[in-house]
Amino acid sequence: MTKERPVISGLINEGTSEIELFQNKTLRTIIKMQHVLLIDSFKHYLQKRKIDFVVLSEQKKRSRISSVFKTDNNYKNINLGFIIGHFSKDEFDFYTINSSEINRRILQIIAQRIRDSITEIL
């Protein structure tokens, strides 16, 4: 089954930088398309590490999510792969020039998406 990138309107304004344009046109659409996979992956991460997420306070849940995206390089790389694997050749060419900034943005958006989807994790 092939997935189609969703269309997200209202994100592109005049004077938007090239990297911001890439973030809004490419990254956000792929991340939205991969939402279910990203949530399932985080659930699996918690299970594998025997983290009882349910008993944590709301603040601790958010803090734990942030900490995972700051410290676990293996998990971060898996998430980057979920997104980068959907780039076209042109998108990948742009990515290779700006990879560190784009990686930072991808992980930031995914972490926020997971924080906003805590109810789906429980």
Helices and strands as residue ranges (DSSP letters): H 18-22, I 23-27, H 28-33, H 35-48, G 53-55, H 58-71, H 73-84, H 89-97, H 99-115, H 118-121
